[in-house]
Amino acid sequence: MRSARIRRRRGASLVAGVLGSILVAGFVVAAISARADAGDGDPAGTSAAANELTIPKAIVLGVVEGITEYLPISSTGHLTVTEQLLDIGQTDATRDVTKSYTVIIQIGAIFAVIGLYWRRLRDMLLGIAGRSPTGRSTFVALALAFIPAAFFGVVFGDTIQEELFGTGPVAAAWIVGGIAILVFVRVFRRPPEVGIRLEEIGARQALVIGLAQALALWPGVSRSLVTIVAALLVGLTLPAAVEFSFLLGLATLSAASLYEIAKHGSEVIDTFGWVSPIVGVVAAFVAAVLAIKWLVDYLNHHDLSIFGYYRIVVGVLALVLLATNTI
């Protein structure tokens, strides 16, 4: 039994190393690519905006989105810095459409949750049809938790885009969130299996989790971080907290992606074409499936500390890159 646990932990550590290496490699490739592209002229007869988002860059953005969307390290923060390293969306003509692109490729992460949690989703559909009490209660809880972020996103969305989408605010959120994780791990000592199940979550608990999710409108905070921590604090077991975070993310990301497609989808296609968005979605899907499976297994045997340390390191690194005018 002990040897099996050791093998699982080694396996989780190995995958953690692989995922971390992919992220680091992505940043390195991005930096090299950005510098190489900076020296290239715009080929005759081509669009400068389209040249910003090559297929390799679309893959990098998709992988970064997929890996970071459900890990408590902030996908928006990583994408914001990656865009700067890749030199994408840094002009007035492409800034807004690039933000829309990175929201739209969340479709890949959405399909990852649908594929991995289809039984839970089927149960909720049965609940809506009046054939599953547990499915209905889960659906109601998710609907309540979705409301706060949707409200604040609509009211303050433009202000957030203008004021907080920058390396400085993202780095600050990374570091503060990392410290918060380390403090939480020290203070919160309840065993992972102790607490209420997902089907038992009530309206008050769902609203608290939803209010916590609204904090993630600040890029770098991490939606998965605040929802998992909030779910634990209101009494859910760790597995239930993680699953609720994933399902709430499914609802939130779906709404955001559909909104961007309806509002700016044609602009994204006109600017970058069809191929790059499709490549980004596929890359995000594959990366998200691997990241979700790894996170669930990892948290069965470890606490959240590794993500706290990671956030602090990457936040400091981002500040160094900013101070040296690298980004």
N, C-alpha and C positions, 0 to 999 in steps of 0.2 A: 504493500500500500504506500509506504513511504517512498520507495523507488519510483512508483508511478507518479506521485506528486512532484518529485524532483524532476522527472522527465517532462511533465507538463510545464513546470516553471521554466525549465531550460528552453522548452519550445516557445513559450511566451516571450522569453527574453530574446531568443533568436529572431522572432518575428518583429519584436520591438526594434531590434537593431536594424532589420531590413527596412522597416517603415521609416525609421529615423534617417537611414542612409539615403532612401529615396527622396525624402524632403531636402536633405542637405545637397544631394546631387542635383535636384531640381533648381535650387537656388544658385548653385555653381554654374550649371548649364545656362540658367537665365542670365547671369551676369556676363558670361562669355559671349552669349548670343547677342546681348544688348550692345556690348562693345563692338562686336563684329559688324552688326547692322548699322551702328552709328557711322562707320566709315564707308558704307555702301551708298551710292547714289540711287535715286529712284529710277528704275528702268523705264525707258521710253514707253509711253502708252499704257502704263499701269497706274493703279491708284496707290497713293502713299499710305492711306489708311489700311487698305487690304494687305499691303506689304508688312504692316506692323504685326499682323497675326498670322504667322506661318504655321504650317502643320505641327512642327516640333514644339512651337510655343503653345499651340492649342492643347497638345498632349500634356505639357507641363502644367498648364492652368487646370486641366481636367483632373490630373493626378493630385495636385495640391488641394483642389476642391473636395475630391472624393475622400482623401485621407483625413483631412482636417474638419470636415463637416460634422462628424459625430464624435470625434475625440474632443476632450475639453480644453482645446488649445486655440480655438477661433479660426474658422475658415475665412471670414471676411478680413481679418487681420493678415493672414498669410497671403491671401489673394491681393490685397492692397500693396503689400511690399513686393510680391512677385511681379505685379504689373509694372512697378517702377524699375525693377531689375531687368525686366524684359523690354522696357521702353515701349510699353503699350498703353494707349489712352492718356498720354502725357501732354497732348495738345487740346486746345479748346474744341477742335472739330471732332475728336474721338473720345474725349473723357467720359461723357455721359453714355455713349453707346457701348463703351467697354464695360462700364458698370452694369449695364443691362445684360451684356453678354455673360458676365460672370454669375449673374442671378439666373439666367436661363439655363446654363449648363448644370445647375442644381438638379435638373430633371434626372440626371444620372444617379444622383444620391437618393432621389425620391424612389426611383424604380428599385434601387438596392433594398430599401426598407420594405417595399411592396413584395419583392421576391422572398425576403427572409422571414417576413411576419404575415404572410398571406392568411394563415389560419386565424390569427387574431383579427385581421381586417374582415375576414369572412364572418366571424362571430359578431362583429359590430354591425355588419350589413343585416345579419339575421336579427340583431337587436332592434335595428331601425324598423324592420318588418314586423316586430312584435313576437319574434320566435326565439329570442335569447335574452333573458333578463340580465345576464352578466355582460353580454355584448352591448346592450342598451346603456347600462350604467357606465361602461368604459367610454362609449361614444359621448355621452352627456358630459363626463369629466373632461374629455379632450376638447369638446366645444367650449366649455367654460374657461379652460386654461388658454385657449386660443384667443379669446376676446381681448385681454389687455394689450398684448403686443400688436394686434391688428389695429386697435384704437390709437395707441401712441405712434405707431408707424405711419398711419394716415395723417395724423395731426402734425407730427414733428419730422416726417420723412425728409422733406426738403432741407430743413435746418441741419439735420444729421448729416446729409450728403455734403452740405457746404462746409460745415465746421469740424466734423470728426473723422472724415475720410482722409487721413494723413498719417505719415509715419510716426510723428510725435504722439498724438492721441492713442494710436494703436499700441505703440511700445509701452506707454504708461499703463494701459489696460492689461497688457500681457504681464507686466511686472507686479502690479497690484493683485491681479488674479492669481498669480503664482504664489505670492505670499499668503493670500487668503486660503488657498488650497492647503498649504503646509500647516497653517494654524488650525484649519478645520480638521485635518487628519489627527493632529495632536489632541484636540478637544473631544472630537466625536469618536467614541469608542464602542458603539453598539455593534454587536455581531451582524454580519451581512444578511443572515437569514432571518433575523428578528425584525418584526414589523408587520404591517398590513400588506395584503396582496393587491395587485392592480385592480382586481374586480371590486375591492372594498373601498376604493378611494371615494371620498365625499366631495360635496360642492365646495366647502371652505378650503379643503386641501388643494383641490384643483385650481381655485382662484389664486391661492398663494403661489403655486408653481407658475401660473400664468403671469402674475406680476413680476416674478423673478425673471421670466423669459424676456420681459420688456426691457430689462437692464441690458440685455445682449444687443439692443439696437445700437449701443456704443460699440463700434468695431474694435475687436480685440478682447472683448469680455468673454465671449463664447456662450452661445445658447445652450449647448449641451452641458457645460459646466454648471451654470446657474440653475438649470432645471433639475439636474441630478442632485445637486446639493440641497436645493429647496425640497425636492421630493423626500430625501432622507430626513430632513429636519421636521417635516410634517408627519413622519411615521412610516413611510414605505420601506419595504425591504430593499436591499441593494439591487437584486435582479428586477424587481418591480419598478424601481426608480429609473434604471437604465432603459427598460423597455418603454416606460411612459415617455421618457425624453425622446426616444427614437420616434414614437408614434406622434408626439406633439410636433416634432421636427417635420414629419411627413406632412402634417396639416399646414404648418407655417410656410415651409418651402414651396409646397404646391400653390398656395395662395400667392406668394411672392412671384413665382415663376410664371403663373398664368397672367398675373397683372402685367409683368414686363413683356410677355409675348403679345398681349393685347395692345399695349401702349407703344412699345418700341421694337416689336419683333421684326417689322418690315425694315426699320432702320438698321438693325443688326445684320439682316440678310443683304441689304444694299451696300453696307460698309464692308462686311467680311465674307460675304458669299454664304453658300450652304454647307460646304465641306467642313470648314473650321468649327462651326457650332456642333455638327454631328460628331466630329472627332472628340470635341471637348466633353460632350454628353457621354459617349461610350467610355472614355478614359475615366470620367468621374464615377460611372457605374461600377467598373471593375475595381477601382481603388476603394470605393465605399464599401463594397461587399467584403473585401479583405479586411478593411479597418474595423467594421462592425463585428465581424467574427472574432477578430483578435481582441478587441476591447472587452467583449463579453467574457471570453476565456480568461483574459488577464485579470479582470476585476474579481474573478472567482478565487484568486490566490494572492492578490496584492491590493494595496490601497491606492489612493490617487496621488501619492507623493511624486512619482516620476513626472507627472504632468505639471506639478508646481515648479519643480526644478527646471523642466524644459522651458516653461513660459518665462521664467526669470532670465535664463540664458539667452533665449531668442529675443526677448525684449531689450536686453543690454546690447546684443549684437545689432539690432535694428537702430538703436541710438548711436552706436559707433558708425554704422554705415551712413546715417544722417549727418553726423558731425564731420565726417570726412568727405561729404558731398558725393558719396558713391551712389546714393539714391536721393 
